[in-house]
């Protein structure tokens, strides 16, 4: 049996724009949102030593929050050589390109410390938690992201001072594009040639780093 008295709140601004006529069709969707709660799932647990009667320590961004989400679809039908009945019209006329692009900010995460009485959130000295070259591939094939010098394990005499889900992970960006053309074979019979390019610009999308500190520093920092 589970009993919970936590609450959550979600506020958002949603915008939508579309065009569905002519050779250029598109939709644009944008959401600006803020989501907060005291726990985002059954797996959320309290730090050892936390007062279960004081919910404020576990208040923070929802694990599901994505502050900015932008999604757009488009289709462009090339208007060239459509009326030509010769070889040029057959090969070059009737092409169209379409696609979908998505951008969203990263998901929230916490940095925890590993102590002799169990895992708990760490201390954070303040400022920007990320390195100046966050998101760049380093010479050792690792990815720069977190400035680990700004974190330390909280002493066992008190709880960690960093807030729950106080930090935002890498954003997500992707373009999927399709190029296609229809060929008329005979009468009403048609054939379609289509090429699909998923993540067409080969954008690297990192997940949140998995982070745990010990007294000597970070023992795990991976994506």
SULZI-V459375 format. One record per backbone hydrogen bond with DSSP energy under -0.5 kcal/mol. CO is the residue of the C=O (numbers start at 1). NH is the residue of the N-H. If there is no record, write none. Layout:
BEGIN
co:CO nh:NH
co:CO nh:NH
END
This chain:
BEGIN
co:7 nh:38
co:9 nh:36
co:11 nh:34
co:13 nh:32
co:15 nh:30
co:17 nh:28
co:19 nh:26
co:23 nh:25
co:23 nh:77
co:25 nh:75
co:26 nh:19
co:27 nh:73
co:28 nh:17
co:29 nh:71
co:30 nh:15
co:31 nh:33
co:31 nh:69
co:32 nh:13
co:34 nh:11
co:35 nh:62
co:36 nh:9
co:37 nh:60
co:41 nh:44
co:47 nh:50
co:50 nh:52
co:51 nh:54
co:53 nh:55
co:54 nh:57
co:55 nh:58
co:56 nh:59
co:59 nh:164
co:60 nh:37
co:62 nh:65
co:67 nh:33
co:68 nh:105
co:69 nh:31
co:70 nh:103
co:71 nh:29
co:72 nh:101
co:73 nh:27
co:74 nh:99
co:75 nh:25
co:76 nh:78
co:76 nh:97
co:80 nh:94
co:86 nh:90
co:87 nh:91
co:88 nh:92
co:88 nh:93
co:89 nh:93
co:92 nh:95
co:94 nh:182
co:95 nh:78
co:96 nh:180
co:97 nh:76
co:98 nh:178
co:99 nh:74
co:100 nh:176
co:101 nh:72
co:102 nh:174
co:103 nh:70
co:104 nh:172
co:107 nh:169
co:109 nh:167
co:110 nh:112
co:111 nh:122
co:112 nh:213
co:113 nh:115
co:113 nh:120
co:115 nh:118
co:118 nh:115
co:119 nh:48
co:120 nh:113
co:122 nh:162
co:123 nh:152
co:127 nh:129
co:129 nh:147
co:131 nh:134
co:133 nh:136
co:136 nh:144
co:138 nh:141
co:142 nh:138
co:144 nh:135
co:145 nh:131
co:146 nh:148
co:147 nh:150
co:148 nh:151
co:150 nh:125
co:152 nh:123
co:155 nh:158
co:163 nh:166
co:164 nh:61
co:167 nh:109
co:169 nh:106
co:172 nh:104
co:174 nh:102
co:175 nh:200
co:176 nh:100
co:177 nh:197
co:178 nh:98
co:179 nh:195
co:180 nh:96
co:181 nh:193
co:183 nh:185
co:183 nh:191
co:186 nh:189
co:189 nh:185
co:189 nh:186
co:191 nh:183
co:193 nh:181
co:195 nh:179
co:196 nh:198
co:197 nh:177
co:197 nh:200
co:199 nh:202
co:204 nh:206
co:209 nh:211
co:210 nh:222
co:211 nh:112
co:212 nh:219
co:212 nh:220
co:213 nh:114
co:214 nh:217
co:217 nh:214
co:220 nh:212
co:222 nh:210
END
